[in-house]
Amino acid sequence: MLSRFFRFCRQMLLCILLLALLCLVVLVGALGWQGSQLFKSASAARPVTVLYDEVTARTDFISYHELPTIYVNAVLSAEDSRFWQHNGIDPLSILRALAADVRSRSFAEGGSTLTQQLAKNEYFTQEKRMSRKFAEGFAALAIEKHYTKEQIFEMYVNTIYFGSGYYGIRQAAQGYFGKDVSELSDAECVMLAGLPNAPSAYSPNSSPELAYKRTQTVLKRMVKCQVLTQSQADAIAAEAQQLQVLPASS
């Protein structure tokens, strides 16, 4: 009698799990379809093939090969360490983000690649909806299909918001430090690389302490990604603490 009861419980549990799996498949399918329609509508109004021409036409455009190596390394360490390996979507980053969200009981980590961030900024709102995340993924895949990694990086750094009204790395370098990008020090490069994560919060004009803390976070990531030694990171952190930032333009 008891064994029959346990067999029944196992069967019921299996049925529940199968039903939950089916519901998940249906949900993912529905969100995927909604995401594909969102991207289809957005790309019809603005084809992916025109993005690069629009960005390079800007007067403050700067090419990948003009960027300091430490700035490139800082951006990728902070935002997308597997940028050169993935095709626009990085399953490993998504899994790490989900694990971090479970640990923190929040949705602080998104797992978005740099290409997905570019897609979001160019095509979609900042609203956190699952269907929009799927649309962002479709857009990222299309962008990776049409452009090289260097071109994608160029589009990202030339359009991203750095706070205090500055869009693109050239505006940010001139606005915060009064320099062209090629003249930036290592500490200035690392600080700028960290700002787009939360530009209003980390702007060194309004929140120098938070900007410095963010710089330290980026440096830790660079050490973890093995593009800096700990002693190099410590030296840059000391320099960053003494940085002089220009006042915000009125």
N, C-alpha and C positions, 0 to 999 in steps of 0.2 A: 504493500500500500504506500509506504513511504517513498520507495524508489519510483513508483508511478507518479507521485506528486512532484518529485524532483525532475523527472523527465518532462512533465507538463510545464514546470517553471522554465526549464531550459528552452523548450520550444517557444514559449511565450516571449522570452527574452530575445531569442533569435528573430522572431517575427517583428518585434519592436525595433531591433537594430536594422533589419532589412527595410522596414517602413521609413525609419529615420534616414537611411542611406538613399532611398528613393526620393524622399522629400528634398534632400540636399542636392541630388542630381537635377531634379526639376527646378529648384531655386537657382542653381548655377546656370542652367540652360536659359532660364528666363532673363537673368541678369546679363548673361552673355549676349543674348539677342538684343536687349535694350541698349547695351553698350555699343554693339555693332551699328545700330540705327543712329545713335548719337554721333558716332564718328562719321558715319556715312553722310549725315546732314552737315556736319561741320566741314568735312573735306570737300563737299560739293560747293560750299560757299567760298572756301579757300583751299585749293588743292595743296597737298604736301609738296608737290614739285616746285611751288613758287616761294617756299619759305626761305631758302638760302639766298635767292636773288634779292628778296626784300631786306634781309639782314645785312648783306654785304653792301647794299646801296646806302646804308646809313653813314653819315659823315664821320661818326666816331667809331666806326668798325675797326677792329683789330684782329689780325689773323692769328691762327694757332702758333705759327712759327715765331711770332713777335712776343709771345707771352713768356715770362720767366719760368724756367723749369720748376722752381720751387712753388710757384703759384699753381701750376697744373697739378703737381703732386699733392698740394694741400687740398685743392678742390676735390680730387678723386678720392683721397684718403677720407675726407669728411663726408662726401656725398655718395660715392659709388666706387668702391675699391676694385670691383670686378668689371669695370666699364669696358675694358679692352676684350673681355672674354664673352660677354653675353650678347644677345641679339635684340636687346631692347627691354626684355623682362628677365629678371634674375630670380629664379625659384629659391636659391639658397638665401638670398637677402630677405625674401618674403617669409621663409620659415624662421629665420633669426628674428625678424620683426614680430611675428606671431608669438614666439616664445617670450620675447621681451614684454609684449603686451600682456600675456598671461601672468608673468611674474609681477608686473606693476599694476595689474588689474585696470589697465587704461588702454587707450588707442593712440599712445604717443608715437609709436613707431609705425611707419607706413610701408617700408620696404621698397619704395619707389626708386627706380634707377634714374640716372641723370637724364636719360632720353625720355622717360615718363614725365619727369618734372618739366622738361622742355615742352612736351606735348600738352601737359596741363596748362602751362602758362600761355601757350599760343592758341589753344583751342577751347579750353573749358574753364569753368569757374573754380573757385577754391572750395566749393561746397563738398563736404565729405559724404558722398553717396556711393553705394557699391556699384550701381550701374555706371556711374561716371568713372570709377576706377577701371572697369572693364573697357570703357571707351578710350580711356587713357592708354591702356595696354594695346588696343588695336592701333591707335595713332603712333605709339612708340615703335611697333613692328613695321609700320609703313615708313616711318622716318628712317629707321635703320636699313630698310630695303633700298632707299633712294640715295642715301648719303654715306660718306665715309665717317669714321669715328672722329677724325679731326674736324670735319665740317660740323658735326653734331656738337662737339665741344665749343666750337666758335659760336654757333647759334645760341647755345646756352649762356656763355659768359658775356655775350654782347647784348643780351636782352633781359637777363635776370635783374631783379630789383635789389639794391644794396642799402636801402634806407635813405632818409634825408633828401628824397627827391631824385636820387641818382639811379639811372638805369644803365647797365652795362659796365664792364670793368674799367673802361677809359674814363667815363664820367666819375666813377667812384674814386679812382686814383687821383684825378684832378681835384675833385670836390673835397675829399678828406685830407689829402696830403699835398696838393698843389704840384703834383708830379705827373709826367707821362708814365705809362705802365712799365716801360723799360728801365726807368729810374728808381723804381720801388725797391726798398730794402727787403731783406728776408722777412723781418717781423711785419712789415706793412703788407706784404703778399699774404702771409698766413692770416693776418687779421681780416683782410678783405675776403679771403676764401671762406671764412666762417660766417660772414654777415647774412648771406641769402637764406640761411636756415630760419631766421626770424629777424628780418631787417629792421623792423620798428623797435623791437626789444633790444637788439644788439648794436644799434647805431652808436658809434663812438662819440658822436656829438651830444646825444642825450643820455647815454648810459655807458660811460667809459669803463666802469667796473664790470658790467656784464660783457662788454666787448672783449675785455681782457680775459675774463673767465672762458668765454667762447674760444678765444685764441689758444688758451691752454688745452681745451678739449680737442681742438684740431691738431695740436702738436702731439698729444697722446695718441691720436689716431695715426699720425704720420710715423711715429715710433713703432706702433703695432704693425703697420703696413711695411715697415723696414725701408722707408725712404729717408729717414733721419735716424741718427743715433741718439741715445738719451742725452749725451753731452751737447750735441748740436741743438737739440730741442730746448735744453736748459738755457743755452746762450741766447736763443731767439726769444724765449719767454722773458728773460731779463731785459732784452732790448725792447720788447713790446710794452713792458711796464713803463718805459720812459717816452713812448711815442707822443709826439705833439700833433694834434689834429686841428685842422682849420675850423673856425666857427661855421655853423650852418648858414648858408646863404638865405637871405630874407626873401 
